[in-house]
Amino acid sequence: MEKETGRIEGFSDAVFAIAITLLVLDLHVPEKNSIRNGSDFLIFLKNQWPVFLAFILSFFSIFIMWVNHHKIFKQIYSRNSGITFANGLILFLVSAVSYPTSLLAQYFDGEASSVVVAIYTGIFVLINLSYNLLWYLASKNKELLRPGITDQAIRNIHNNYLYGLPIYLIALLFSFWIPAISLILILGLWIFWAVSSGKIEMHLKTVKKDLV
């Protein structure tokens, strides 16, 4: 079966690359006349910690989204309008991550922290929903998937994305109460998807060998 998603994957890679590059625009060097010595520079860096935090969080979030996007399209061999538009929704939301990142960088250490963390977490809730939608539309017609993929593998991938949704919703609730907890939960989801997606890929390779 010939893979028909090459153009979708190529275009998606470009959007992910641009989205992750835009994050660096929030990193600024100090004005030359504002720094007189090394102590001034260290104070400037210390005051910039929300900017670095927002950059690191968003960079690795987008990176892990790209890794999972790549892995999900290793299982999708054919496309239809639903898959194309669901993928477009993912790219739209990924390209918008830079805006809440800028809000987080500027306002996280102020009185508006709960609101900006809620906006930041909210966009990841939407991204998670869009990934679930993409896999649902692809997996409901097994003819669109990689030949030989098992029903168990389909369920594993579905559960992998579905499990993240309640965690993001909990993080969204915590953003109005303890914003820092929300960011810790997002960090925890990096680890979850990094580990779980690796386990799923190993399982798929094992099943594929057994079928040969």
Phi, psi and omega per residue, in radians:
M1 nan 2.162 -3.097
E2 -1.381 2.397 3.136
K3 -1.338 2.299 -3.052
E4 -1.948 0.172 -3.015
T5 -1.854 0.264 -3.068
G6 -1.018 -0.774 -3.121
R7 -1.179 -0.676 3.107
I8 -1.084 -0.778 -3.112
E9 -1.175 -0.714 3.129
G10 -1.111 -0.790 3.117
F11 -1.121 -0.716 -3.139
S12 -1.114 -0.738 3.107
D13 -1.016 -0.692 -3.137
A14 -1.145 -0.734 3.136
V15 -1.143 -0.760 3.089
F16 -1.047 -0.734 -3.128
A17 -1.104 -0.755 3.128
I18 -1.155 -0.762 -3.113
A19 -1.069 -0.720 -3.104
I20 -1.302 -0.491 3.109
T21 -1.280 -0.624 -3.122
L22 -1.073 -0.417 -3.104
L23 -1.089 -0.502 -3.071
V24 -1.222 -0.264 -3.131
L25 -1.146 -0.332 3.109
D26 -1.426 -0.167 3.118
L27 -1.565 2.110 -3.071
H28 -2.185 2.570 3.005
V29 -1.544 2.687 -3.122
P30 -1.230 2.754 3.027
E31 -1.086 2.422 -3.023
K32 -1.011 -0.739 -3.080
N33 -1.324 -0.166 -3.114
S34 -1.536 -0.186 -3.119
I35 -1.955 2.036 -3.134
R36 -1.805 -0.453 -3.103
N37 -2.743 -3.095 -3.108
G38 -1.121 -0.579 3.139
S39 -1.125 -0.731 3.094
D40 -1.064 -0.691 -3.116
F41 -1.184 -0.701 3.112
L42 -1.135 -0.661 3.089
I43 -1.120 -0.708 3.105
F44 -1.065 -0.804 3.138
L45 -1.097 -0.705 3.126
K46 -1.069 -0.724 -3.129
N47 -1.255 -0.283 -3.127
Q48 -1.597 0.141 -3.048
W49 -1.006 -0.623 3.092
P50 -1.118 -0.549 3.119
V51 -1.166 -0.804 3.124
F52 -1.136 -0.689 3.119
L53 -1.071 -0.830 -3.125
A54 -1.105 -0.722 -3.138
F55 -1.099 -0.829 -3.107
I56 -1.125 -0.811 3.130
L57 -1.006 -0.855 -3.068
S58 -1.258 -0.653 3.129
F59 -1.025 -0.898 -3.080
F60 -1.288 -0.490 3.048
S61 -1.110 -0.833 3.131
I62 -1.163 -0.680 3.125
F63 -1.061 -0.793 -3.129
I64 -1.207 -0.596 3.045
M65 -1.081 -0.693 3.125
W66 -1.154 -0.751 3.110
V67 -1.020 -0.805 -3.124
N68 -1.222 -0.586 3.063
H69 -1.086 -0.747 3.110
H70 -1.086 -0.767 -3.093
K71 -1.212 -0.631 -3.131
I72 -1.205 -0.595 3.136
F73 -1.431 -0.134 2.946
K74 -1.230 -0.375 -3.141
Q75 -1.726 -0.265 3.140
I76 -1.721 2.055 -3.077
Y77 -1.816 -0.488 3.141
S78 -2.153 2.879 -3.094
R79 -2.277 2.755 2.953
N80 -2.470 -3.082 -3.084
S81 -1.092 -0.672 -3.138
G82 -1.068 -0.806 3.121
I83 -1.105 -0.743 -3.117
T84 -1.081 -0.793 -3.111
F85 -1.305 -0.600 3.065
A86 -1.124 -0.695 3.080
N87 -1.142 -0.668 3.087
G88 -1.084 -0.644 3.093
L89 -1.111 -0.730 3.080
I90 -1.028 -0.807 -3.099
L91 -1.157 -0.651 3.091
F92 -1.046 -0.813 -3.105
L93 -1.220 -0.679 3.104
V94 -1.098 -0.719 -3.141
S95 -1.180 -0.341 -3.139
A96 -1.551 -0.110 -3.070
V97 -1.066 -0.531 -3.086
S98 -1.078 -0.530 -3.119
Y99 -1.205 -0.966 3.082
P100 -1.106 -0.438 3.046
T101 -1.114 -0.749 3.100
S102 -1.110 -0.708 3.096
L103 -1.083 -0.762 3.135
L104 -1.096 -0.747 -3.123
A105 -1.096 -0.618 -3.038
Q106 -1.575 -0.544 -2.962
Y107 -2.118 0.039 -3.061
F108 -1.096 -0.604 -3.096
D109 -1.638 0.328 3.136
G110 -2.061 -2.957 -3.087
E111 -1.252 -0.313 -3.139
A112 -1.605 0.247 -3.025
S113 -1.028 -0.718 -3.099
S114 -1.104 -0.662 -3.126
V115 -1.223 -0.800 -3.088
V116 -1.206 -0.608 3.083
V117 -1.191 -0.625 3.078
A118 -1.113 -0.730 3.094
I119 -1.135 -0.753 -3.124
Y120 -1.104 -0.818 -3.141
T121 -1.196 -0.638 -3.111
G122 -1.026 -0.668 -3.113
I123 -1.203 -0.512 3.094
F124 -1.319 -0.500 2.997
V125 -1.065 -0.796 3.141
L126 -1.143 -0.677 3.113
I127 -1.122 -0.745 3.102
N128 -1.063 -0.741 3.100
L129 -1.081 -0.666 -3.129
S130 -1.199 -0.611 3.057
Y131 -1.159 -0.740 3.092
N132 -1.078 -0.692 3.119
L133 -1.122 -0.774 -3.141
L134 -1.020 -0.847 -3.101
W135 -1.209 -0.611 3.107
Y136 -1.086 -0.818 -3.114
L137 -1.152 -0.605 -3.139
A138 -1.323 -0.741 -2.989
S139 -1.432 -0.282 -3.139
K140 -1.254 -0.265 3.031
N141 -2.153 1.727 -3.023
K142 -1.093 -0.347 3.132
E143 -1.190 -0.276 3.115
L144 -1.465 -0.187 -3.017
L145 -1.723 3.020 3.123
R146 -1.008 2.339 3.108
P147 -1.018 2.350 3.095
G148 1.584 -0.104 3.141
I149 -1.143 2.392 -3.063
T150 -1.578 2.827 3.084
D151 -1.105 -0.610 3.114
Q152 -1.139 -0.699 3.104
A153 -1.129 -0.693 3.100
I154 -1.073 -0.771 3.125
R155 -1.150 -0.672 3.134
N156 -1.076 -0.768 3.125
I157 -1.146 -0.748 3.114
H158 -1.029 -0.826 -3.125
N159 -1.142 -0.620 -3.133
N160 -1.013 -0.731 3.128
Y161 -1.425 -0.605 -3.095
L162 -1.186 -0.614 -3.109
Y163 -1.107 -0.485 -3.126
G164 -1.237 -0.448 -3.042
L165 -1.076 -0.895 3.136
P166 -1.090 -0.558 3.113
I167 -1.157 -0.757 3.093
Y168 -1.106 -0.667 3.125
L169 -1.160 -0.681 3.067
I170 -1.114 -0.729 3.110
A171 -1.088 -0.662 3.115
L172 -1.108 -0.720 3.109
L173 -1.144 -0.742 -3.134
F174 -1.151 -0.426 -3.106
S175 -1.065 -0.486 3.130
F176 -1.506 -0.159 -3.079
W177 -2.012 -1.075 3.092
I178 -2.275 1.574 -3.048
P179 -0.962 -0.604 -3.107
A180 -1.096 -0.596 3.125
I181 -1.104 -0.648 3.121
S182 -1.033 -0.765 -3.123
L183 -1.209 -0.593 3.081
I184 -1.136 -0.694 3.109
L185 -1.127 -0.686 3.085
I186 -1.097 -0.726 3.074
L187 -1.051 -0.717 3.119
G188 -1.094 -0.596 3.116
L189 -1.192 -0.552 3.024
W190 -0.953 -0.904 -3.066
I191 -1.086 -0.742 -3.135
F192 -1.023 -0.887 -3.086
W193 -1.250 -0.568 3.087
A194 -1.102 -0.734 -3.122
V195 -1.343 -0.849 -3.039
S196 -1.191 -0.692 3.136
S197 -1.150 -0.596 3.070
G198 -1.144 -0.692 3.114
K199 -1.153 -0.708 3.136
I200 -1.122 -0.719 3.140
E201 -1.109 -0.714 3.096
M202 -1.105 -0.692 3.120
H203 -1.108 -0.748 -3.134
L204 -1.117 -0.676 3.128
K205 -1.163 -0.674 3.138
T206 -1.135 -0.773 3.121
V207 -1.103 -0.711 -3.123
K208 -1.099 -0.692 3.115
K209 -1.144 -0.675 -3.131
D210 -1.156 -0.476 -3.122
L211 -1.418 -0.346 -3.100
V212 -1.333 nan nan
